[in-house]
C-alpha cells in the first residue's frame, strides 16, 4: 500500500520545519505528502447561507493558494503533494482521510511555551490523539531534520503495546543504524519481575530487524534516571501507546511531554 504523510498546517512559523521534517522522512520511504488545513470562516452573524458559503469558498481558495506556495518553496518537485482545505471539523476530515487506501502517518506540530503550550496540547494534539485511530507524529517546534538512530518505546502494564501498529510504524523506519529500546518507568518499591519478562519478550520479538535492548527505570526518582538515556537529541524518537499514563497522568505528562518534547528535541509518536 502506498505510504502517505498527512501534515497538519496552520501557517504558523513552525509549519515550515514540520514540512521539512516530513519531507526528509518521506524521501527515505517514498511517501507522498498531503497538506491539510482547517480554515476559520469569519462571516457576519446575520448573513444568509449563500453569503456564508461564498465567504467560506473565498477563505478556502486563499488558504489553498498559500499551501501551494509553501509546498513550492519547501518540497522537492520529485515528491507528490496533494492538498485538503476545508472549514469542516478537523477530526472529521482526518477520520475520512485515514479511510482512504493509504498507509498513513499524521504529522502535527507542537509549538510554543507557556500558555500556547498548554492550549495546543490540551485542545488540539491530545484531542487528535484521543479521537483519531491512526499513528500520530508530534514534532517539537525547532526540529526540521529527520533521524531515527535511537527509538525509545514506553511500555506500561495497563495499556499493552499495539504490536500491529508498532510494526506498521517500523515499516516507515530504515532498519540500518537504528537502536530500539523498550523501557518501563517503575514506581518506588515496585516489583518488576513480570515487567522485565514482558520487556525481554519485546526485545526478542524485534531483534531480527533492529538492534534492541530494554531498560527499567526505578527508584525514588525514575525521571532523573531516564533523562540520562533520553537526552533531548534530534536523533531520538519517543513512542508511547495511546491511553497510557505517560499521556494521561499529569505528573508523567509534565515530565515526558514538557521536558522531553517541548523543552528538548524529541519527536513524540503515539500508537492508536
C-alpha positions in Angstrom: 0.0 0.0 0.0 1.3 3.5 -0.9 2.7 5.4 2.1 1.3 8.9 2.8 2.1 11.6 5.3 -0.8 13.7 6.4 0.7 17.0 7.6 -1.4 19.4 9.6 -0.6 23.0 8.6 -1.7 26.1 10.5 0.6 28.6 8.7 2.4 29.4 11.9 6.2 29.9 11.9 6.5 26.3 12.9 4.8 24.9 9.8 8.0 25.2 7.7 10.0 22.9 10.0 7.2 20.4 10.2 7.1 20.2 6.4 10.9 19.9 6.2 10.9 17.0 8.7 8.1 15.1 7.0 9.6 15.8 3.5 13.0 14.4 4.6 11.4 11.3 6.1 9.2 10.9 3.1 12.1 10.8 0.7 13.5 7.8 2.6 10.4 5.7 2.4 8.9 7.0 -0.9 5.8 8.6 0.8 3.6 11.2 -0.8 2.6 14.2 1.2 -0.9 15.6 1.9 -1.0 19.1 3.4 -4.2 19.6 5.5 -5.5 23.0 6.7 -8.7 23.8 8.5 -9.9 27.3 7.8 -11.8 29.6 10.1 -14.6 31.3 8.3 -15.5 34.8 9.7 -18.9 35.6 8.5 -21.4 38.2 9.8 -23.8 36.6 12.2 -26.8 37.7 10.2 -25.6 36.7 6.8 -27.6 34.1 4.9 -26.5 30.6 3.9 -25.4 31.6 0.4 -23.3 34.5 1.6 -21.6 32.3 4.2 -20.9 29.7 1.5 -19.3 32.4 -0.6 -17.1 33.6 2.2 -16.1 30.1 3.1 -15.2 29.4 -0.6 -13.1 32.5 -0.8 -11.3 31.7 2.5 -10.6 28.1 1.4 -9.3 29.3 -2.0 -6.9 31.7 -0.3 -5.7 29.1 2.1 -5.1 26.6 -0.8 -3.1 29.3 -2.6 -0.9 29.7 0.5 -0.5 25.9 0.9 0.7 25.5 -2.7 3.1 28.4 -2.3 4.5 26.8 0.8 4.9 23.5 -0.9 6.7 25.1 -3.9 9.1 26.7 -1.5 9.9 23.7 0.7 9.1 20.5 -1.1 11.1 18.9 -3.9 9.3 18.6 -7.3 10.1 14.9 -7.2 7.7 14.3 -4.2 4.0 14.0 -4.9 1.9 16.6 -3.0 -1.8 16.9 -2.6 -3.9 19.3 -0.5 -7.0 19.3 1.7 -8.5 22.7 2.7 -11.9 22.9 4.4 -13.8 24.8 7.1 -15.1 21.4 8.4 -14.1 19.9 11.7 -10.5 18.8 11.6 -11.2 15.5 13.3 -14.0 14.7 10.8 -11.6 15.5 7.9 -8.8 13.3 9.4 -11.1 10.3 10.0 -12.3 10.5 6.4 -8.8 10.7 5.1 -7.5 7.7 7.0 -10.3 5.6 5.5 -8.7 6.1 2.1 -6.4 3.3 0.7 -3.1 4.6 2.0 -0.7 3.7 4.8 -0.9 7.0 6.7 1.1 8.8 9.3 -0.4 12.0 10.7 2.1 14.8 11.5 1.3 17.6 13.9 3.5 20.4 15.2 4.0 21.0 18.9 4.6 24.7 19.4 5.3 27.4 21.9 5.9 27.7 25.6 3.7 28.9 28.5 0.1 29.4 27.7 0.4 28.5 24.0 2.0 25.2 25.0 -0.9 24.3 27.3 -3.6 25.4 24.9 -2.2 23.5 22.0 -1.6 20.3 23.9 -4.9 20.3 25.6 -7.2 21.4 22.8 -5.6 20.1 19.6 -2.9 17.5 19.9 -4.4 15.4 22.7 -7.9 15.6 21.1 -6.4 14.3 17.8 -4.6 11.5 19.6 -7.7 10.6 21.6 -10.2 10.6 18.7 -8.2 9.5 15.7 -7.4 5.8 15.1 -4.0 6.4 13.4 -0.4 6.8 14.4 0.3 10.5 15.3 3.8 12.0 14.9 4.1 15.1 17.1 7.2 17.3 16.2 8.7 20.0 18.5 8.9 23.4 17.0 12.7 23.5 16.4 13.1 20.2 14.6 13.5 20.1 10.9 15.8 17.1 10.3 14.5 13.5 10.4 16.6 11.0 12.3 15.9 7.5 13.7 19.2 6.4 15.3 17.6 5.9 18.8 14.0 4.9 19.3 12.6 4.6 22.8 9.4 2.7 23.3 7.5 3.3 26.5 5.8 0.1 27.9 3.1 0.1 30.6 1.1 -2.5 32.4 -2.5 -1.3 31.9 -2.2 -0.4 28.2 -0.2 -3.1 26.3 1.6 -2.0 23.1 -0.4 -2.3 19.9 2.2 -4.6 18.2 0.4 -4.4 14.9 0.6 -0.6 14.8 4.2 -0.6 16.1 5.1 -3.0 13.3 3.3 -0.7 10.9 5.3 2.3 12.2 8.6 0.5 12.0 7.9 -0.2 8.3 8.5 3.5 7.8 11.9 3.2 9.5 15.2 2.2 7.9 16.5 -0.8 9.8 20.1 0.2 9.4 21.7 2.1 12.3 18.5 2.0 14.4 18.6 1.1 18.1 15.2 0.1 19.7 15.0 0.4 23.5 11.8 -0.8 25.3 11.6 0.8 28.7 9.3 0.9 31.8 9.0 3.6 34.5 8.6 1.8 37.8 7.1 3.3 40.9 9.2 3.3 44.1 9.5 -0.3 45.6 7.5 -1.8 42.7 8.1 -5.4 41.9 9.2 -5.5 38.3 9.9 -9.2 37.6 6.8 -9.6 35.4 7.6 -6.4 33.6 11.1 -7.4 33.0 9.8 -10.6 31.3 7.5 -8.5 29.1 10.3 -6.2 28.1 12.6 -9.1 27.3 9.9 -10.6 25.2 9.6 -7.4 23.2 13.3 -7.1 22.8 13.5 -10.6 21.4 10.4 -10.0 19.1 12.1 -7.3 17.2 15.7 -8.5 17.5 15.7 -9.9 14.0 15.1 -6.5 12.4 16.8 -4.0 14.8 19.4 -3.7 17.5 17.2 -4.0 20.6 17.5 -3.7 24.3 15.3 -2.9 27.3 15.6 -0.8 30.5 13.6 -0.4 33.8 13.9 2.9 35.5 13.1 2.5 39.1 13.8 4.1 42.5 12.8 7.3 44.1 13.4 9.4 41.1 13.0 7.4 37.8 12.6 10.7 35.9 16.3 11.6 36.6 17.3 8.1 35.5 15.5 8.2 32.2 17.0 11.6 31.4 20.4 10.0 31.5 19.3 7.9 28.5 16.8 10.1 26.6 18.9 13.2 26.1 16.7 15.5 24.1 18.7 15.0 20.9 17.4 15.1 17.4 18.4 11.6 16.6 16.0 10.2 19.2 12.3 9.3 19.0 9.9 8.5 21.8 7.0 6.1 21.1 4.0 6.0 23.5 0.9 3.9 23.5 -2.4 5.8 23.3 -4.2 5.7 26.7 -1.1 5.1 28.8 -0.5 7.1 31.9 2.5 8.6 30.2 0.0 10.7 28.3 -2.9 10.9 30.8 -1.2 11.1 34.2 -0.5 14.8 35.0 2.9 14.1 36.6 4.1 11.8 33.9 2.8 14.0 31.2 4.5 17.0 32.7 7.8 15.2 32.6 7.6 13.4 29.3 5.8 16.0 27.2 7.3 19.2 28.6 10.9 18.1 29.3 11.4 15.6 26.6 9.3 17.1 23.8 8.8 20.8 24.4 12.0 21.7 26.1 14.1 19.2 24.3 14.3 17.9 20.7 12.5 14.6 21.0 9.7 13.8 18.5 6.8 12.0 20.1 4.9 9.2 18.3 1.6 7.9 19.6 0.3 4.5 18.7 -3.5 4.1 18.4 
